[in-house]
Amino acid sequence: MVTESRKLAYQLLMHVEAGAYANIKLPQLLKKSNLSKQDRGFVQELAYGTLRMKIQHDALIGEVTEIKKLETSVLNILRMGLHEFLNMRTETHAAVDQAVELCKAEAPKAAGLVNACMRKLSSNAEQWLEELNSGEDKVATFAHPKWIIDALSASREMDTAGDVEALLIENNKSPKPQMVALPPNPLPENSISLPLSEFGFESMDGLDLTNYRYQDQGSQLVTQIAAKAAPNGNWLDMCAGPGGKASLLAAIASQRDSSLTAIELYPKRADMVRHGLKGFANAKVFASDALTFDYQSDYELILIDAPCTGLGALRRKPESRHNKHPGQIQELNEIQRNLLSKASTITAKGGVIAYVTCSPLIEETTSIARWFLDNHPDYEILPWSDYSDISANKNRSTLQLWSDRDNADCMFLALFQKQ
Ligand SMILES: C[S@@+](CC[C@H](N)C(=O)[O-])C[C@H]1O[C@@H](n2cnc3c(N)ncnc32)[C@H](O)[C@@H]1O
């Protein structure tokens, strides 16, 4: 019999194949199950790992069968089985046995084929993998699409941040969850603090999520730098949903005698922001388009955490590398430029626009910053390193984080001050 946890991991893969987001669907599936904490961890490791390594798995499966002829269900069963014995602690014979059992339950007609493929893979996959790794082609070795490897390489080179391989390897790992203590709450007793954020610590069970939230330390850092660079007064978050940065910003604003207006285009996401900002009397949330919102004042700080490809968070969103394509960048660039142009009309003199992306791609980071400065001569760039002493590239006035170096999402930050 196949175990409940493998069935659940398989279901998640099938939902993701049909368009679901793994990080949203997994909690829904787990909620309906009676699995132990350990088994839940196993489901996540198996499903997320299988999603991340799909390109490599398919290259290996292609050695034993004609992949295009396989049903998605059968292909996912083979990917999972392969992932278990290559990258997890499962014994090879158990991985083969469980793949066959899963196939009997989900796609019984293909059980013989899965048995034959898994046996060939279990004898040869490690050797084929070695051959792959010793070749020039990084796509299957690092399990990333070529256009993403090329785009990340270009950004690494520009930032003199070392070979891209270290980042690609990091993108294939599961990051440990991180948390933030919303000021003025102190870090919890016995917590392990994080180097990038004065409020950050490694996740702990059983905390009151009113005062402590899950948040990557890269997001915490850019929010803190933005707040440090800005004068007190009216602060605005133009792209607030689901509300992680808005909550930290509201908490900092309440220490600084400042207010926060948070805007989010989609009503459901605006509700999430509202939930996060409950209890902050200095904060208001609006479900609206930030480009057409009826602003009642100028702002001392405007945070634009812009829609972007999200290629800086590949560790946490295991399927996203497969869903993105380069054609999306131009459309996102237009949104990014429109948001910045709008912000430029409502920034107070001396106020600061903090442009943030969860992507290191040059087209949505440095190129946009350059475009903004070229077209808005009344703004000057503020060097990030005036507000933080972390060891990133201080020769650049904009900040680029890297998951392998910083144990954070690859966030980008540019600060523009109105003269
Ligand atoms: C990268 S996410 C922001 C993440 C958020 N700052 C956080 O830390 O949780 C970008 C958000 O901007 C929203 N958005 C996109 N265009 C917008 C617009 N014109 N006005 C307001 N919000 C917009 C998207 O719906 C999305 O929720």
The ligand as a Gaussian input file, in Angstrom:
#p B3LYP/6-31G(d) Opt

LIG

0 1
 C        5.077000      41.996000      -4.819000
 S        3.463000      42.088000      -4.266000
 C        3.615000      43.055000      -2.812000
 C        3.982000      42.247000      -1.579000
 C        3.720000      43.018000      -0.311000
 N        4.372000      44.307000      -0.320000
 C        4.146000      42.255000       0.930000
 O        5.238000      42.496000       1.457000
 O        3.372000      41.405000       1.380000
 C        2.755000      43.258000      -5.365000
 C        1.313000      43.585000      -5.054000
 O        0.950000      44.737000      -5.813000
 C       -0.406000      44.616000      -6.186000
 N       -0.649000      45.567000      -7.288000
 C       -0.323000      45.419000      -8.586000
 N       -0.688000      46.515000      -9.286000
 C       -1.261000      47.366000      -8.409000
 C       -1.874000      48.643000      -8.534000
 N       -1.948000      49.271000      -9.704000
 N       -2.372000      49.219000      -7.407000
 C       -2.303000      48.584000      -6.219000
 N       -1.751000      47.373000      -6.045000
 C       -1.242000      46.767000      -7.131000
 C       -0.528000      43.164000      -6.541000
 O       -1.865000      42.748000      -6.515000
 C        0.325000      42.505000      -5.442000
 O       -0.471000      42.157000      -4.350000

